[in-house]
Amino acid sequence: MSTGCYLRMGGDALLDAEPCRSLAVARATYMAAARELDRYGQTITATLHIAPSLAAAAEYPDYLFQLGPRGGLRSTRL
């Protein structure tokens, strides 16, 4: 059984998480949204859940994505 990545942005429910092909795609998707919001002085965090399916994804994430103090990606493995 293959494992998938599910990106959950902001206050979205886990069931609304967006499937991603890889960790790199999830990072790029988050950075595009975070940089757009940063232009307007807003911030967003995201979590990445790794599971065989969205139904099997645990409420507790595997990664936390945030913008760092200089605008780069801060990716924390939880």
ABEGO torsion letter per residue (X at the ends): XBBBBBBBBEABBAAABBBBABAAAAAAAAAAAAAAAAAAGBBBBBBBBBBABAAABBABBABBBBBBAAGBBBBBBX
